[in-house]
Amino acid sequence: MRLTVLGSGTCELRAERSSPAYWLRAGGLGILMDLGMGTWRRLLDGGHQAAEVNAVIISHPHPDHMADLIPLLFALKYDPELAAQARITLLAHQGLEPLLSALNQAWSNWLNPPPEVLTRCRLEPGGRARLGGVEIATAPAVHHPHSLAWRLEAGGRSLVYLGDSEASDGLARFAQGADLLICHCAGTDQEPKPGHLHPAACGELAAEAQVGALLLSHFYRTVDPQQAAASASGYFSGKIWAAYDGLQLELTAGGVIGPQEACAD
């Protein structure tokens, strides 16, 4: 597995941090986890093409996590080159469907690509799916009624993506033993943000789940990423990264490898 952070920010409009989005190569597939504002530009700037995307996962229907779904749906219908090449599975809570239907109605059916181009896979908490060589499982996330946490496993490696969520015993069990846990660390320990994890809570969750490594992301301006990582390290002794746009991590049999370690090899 190889993970690239396309967006490590929030709804804030910042040049250095796009809204949440992650590009994962696993099991022979290209998977986008969340499509916040700026996702496609970050993906293209990284040397990738939209036709490389085999699946899109939406953690929950807030604009900073799915705004760039709109240009994708539009392009899949009206960009003849992309429509000829792309075969994408869209995975999300079934509660996303009424929102997509309303958007499509507002735009006169412009966001309705043909089913052979876009397959819709709706999952409830606890649901499972398999795409190519990737096993996918979901669990309820504590943020929005239609929020899902996602676990992806391929080639003996595993990644858990919480999206926005508070901690829970269920999420600790869901993430148990994963190679990498991605937590959205949106507040500080002194001023926690409701519906999200603060740094200490991220560390506590990673320790309880006994994961191999922890990635903190979804940073507001008021959160110092390095201080957040330092706080989480007070509870979790494994590797911790503070995400930034463009960060790449490799999930290997020997553990999760970051950019400096990769250079050292």
Phi, psi and omega in degrees: 000140173229126181249132172240127176279115177270327180216120183247010186255211187224210175286346181296140181271100186228137180295325187272345182222111172282170177292165191304129175192142184219136181251121184239128170256118184203139175056031180080007183244157169252121187235130173260126175254109185071151185225063176291171181303131178097358184301311186293322179295318178297319180295314180292320178296334178278005177090013180255164178243153180299330181291346177283347184281122177260335182209149174233128178249130177248121182286322179191159189272058169256145187304324182287357177246352184215008184301323182279006169290329181298308177297330177294311180299320179296315181292323180296337178268326190242353174266104187298325180293314180294317181299328180285333185260324191280140170221097192244137172256126179259116182250129181194168171299144181297343177293348177288335188300315179300324178294315179296322178296319179294319177296319180296320178294320180296329182254030170055044176069020180284342186254037184233076180293159181296149185297335178288343178267320182233117175261132181257124179242110182260129184235140170268163174306134185090358180285160180224154176208161175227129175234119182053235180264019184245125173266131185237133176227153181234159175213158179291134174257150186263084183204305185222150181306335181248027178276141175229141165267150188233136174239125180240130181231134179200137175059031180082002178250155182218143180226137176241126179244116183275336193063209175279130179189150165276168179283155175202159176298324179296321179290325176297318177292320181297321183273001188308123173074008180295150177293323183218134175245124178257115181246136173272109188258085192263350180228179176260167177297326182282328180228076179298147179260121182305140180082005181225177176256136171268168189305312181298321179295325176298314180296318179297318180295316179298320179292317180296322180280350180055047179280166181281324183205162185230132175243120177264136184209188177065051186272128168278164179302327185283354181255123174277115185302319182289322175295322178298315179297321179295320179295315180298327181292344176289347181239334184238126186267356179280184179293140178228132173240140168266117188293150168216157182297125181102350178299135177239136177232138177253128175263109186238173178297334180270003181120188180269130184247129179263180187297318181292322178293322179295321178295322182295331179288000000 
